[in-house]
């Protein structure tokens, strides 16, 4: 029986939220909205877990992980929102260029099955 990657969703989300709460409680990173910040990172990681490695996953995963890191910097006063937003726009553009690489596969749901329209 092959395990379904979608069953990883709940455990990963629980671990993510728990880690964030623990970091706040221990005073390691107080004042950070960990549900939001780690939620961004979890969305990025789950893109790979659920969808696999393809052009869409490369863009979404990396974008959300960078957004999570920038969120921490902003919430700790090391980065202002007016700097964070342009960085995210630049990152989105760079990732879209990277996704054009021929070595990164097109998602399976985009590729049309050549046999789908044939009549038997």
C-alpha positions as CSV (number, residue, x, y, z in Angstrom):
1,X,0.0,0.0,0.0
2,X,1.5,3.3,-1.1
3,X,1.2,6.1,1.5
4,X,-0.8,9.1,0.3
5,X,1.2,12.4,0.6
6,X,-2.0,14.2,1.4
7,X,-2.2,12.5,4.8
8,X,0.9,14.5,5.8
9,X,-1.1,17.7,5.8
10,X,-2.5,17.5,9.4
11,X,0.7,16.3,11.1
12,X,2.9,18.9,9.4
13,X,0.4,21.7,10.3
14,X,0.3,20.5,13.9
15,X,4.1,20.4,14.2
16,X,4.4,23.8,12.6
17,X,1.9,25.5,14.9
18,X,3.4,23.7,18.0
19,X,7.0,24.8,17.1
20,X,5.9,28.4,16.8
21,X,4.0,28.4,20.1
22,X,7.0,26.7,21.8
23,X,9.4,29.4,20.5
24,X,7.1,32.1,21.8
25,X,6.6,30.5,25.2
26,X,10.3,29.9,25.7
27,X,11.0,33.6,24.9
28,X,13.2,32.6,22.0
29,X,11.1,34.6,19.5
30,X,8.4,36.6,21.4
31,X,6.2,39.0,19.6
32,X,6.0,37.0,16.4
33,X,2.7,35.7,15.0
34,X,3.9,32.2,14.5
35,X,0.6,30.9,13.2
36,X,0.9,33.3,10.3
37,X,4.6,33.0,9.8
38,X,4.9,29.2,10.0
39,X,1.7,28.9,8.2
40,X,3.3,30.6,5.2
41,X,6.3,28.2,5.4
42,X,3.9,25.2,5.8
43,X,2.0,26.2,2.6
44,X,5.3,26.3,0.7
45,X,6.5,23.0,2.0
46,X,3.1,21.3,1.5
47,X,3.2,22.4,-2.1
48,X,6.1,20.0,-2.7
49,X,4.7,17.3,-0.5
50,X,1.3,17.2,-2.1
51,X,2.0,18.3,-5.7
52,X,5.5,17.0,-6.2
53,X,8.4,18.8,-8.0
54,X,7.2,20.8,-11.0
55,X,7.1,24.4,-12.3
56,X,4.2,25.4,-10.1
57,X,5.6,23.9,-6.9
58,X,9.0,25.6,-7.5
59,X,7.4,29.0,-7.6
60,X,4.8,28.6,-4.8
61,X,7.1,26.7,-2.4
62,X,10.0,29.2,-2.6
63,X,7.8,32.2,-2.6
64,X,6.0,31.2,0.6
65,X,9.2,30.3,2.3
66,X,10.8,33.6,1.5
67,X,7.5,35.4,2.6
68,X,7.8,33.5,5.9
69,X,11.4,34.6,6.4
70,X,10.6,38.2,5.5
71,X,7.6,38.1,7.9
72,X,9.9,37.2,10.8
73,X,12.2,40.1,9.9
74,X,9.3,42.5,9.7
75,X,7.7,41.4,12.9
76,X,11.0,41.7,14.8
77,X,11.5,45.3,13.5
78,X,14.4,44.5,11.1
79,X,12.5,45.1,7.9
80,X,9.7,47.6,7.1
81,X,6.6,46.7,5.1
82,X,7.5,49.2,2.4
83,X,10.7,47.2,1.8
84,X,9.1,43.7,2.2
85,X,6.5,44.1,-0.5
86,X,8.9,45.1,-3.3
87,X,11.2,42.2,-2.3
88,X,8.3,39.8,-2.6
89,X,7.4,41.2,-6.1
90,X,11.1,40.8,-7.2
91,X,11.2,37.3,-5.8
92,X,8.0,36.4,-7.6
93,X,9.5,37.6,-10.9
94,X,12.8,35.7,-10.4
95,X,10.9,32.5,-9.5
96,X,8.8,32.8,-12.6
97,X,11.9,33.1,-14.7
98,X,13.5,30.1,-12.9
99,X,10.3,28.0,-13.5
100,X,10.8,28.5,-17.3
101,X,13.9,26.2,-17.1
102,X,13.3,23.2,-19.3
103,X,14.7,20.9,-16.6
104,X,11.8,21.6,-14.3
105,X,8.8,19.5,-15.4
106,X,5.4,20.9,-16.2
107,X,2.7,19.9,-13.7
108,X,0.9,16.6,-14.6
109,X,-2.5,18.4,-14.4
110,X,-1.4,20.8,-17.1
111,X,-0.1,18.3,-19.6
112,X,-2.9,16.9,-21.7
113,X,-3.0,13.2,-22.2
114,X,-2.7,12.6,-26.0
115,X,-4.9,9.5,-25.7
116,X,-7.7,11.3,-23.8
117,X,-9.6,12.5,-26.9
118,X,-9.1,9.4,-29.0
119,X,-12.1,7.2,-29.6
120,X,-11.7,3.5,-29.4
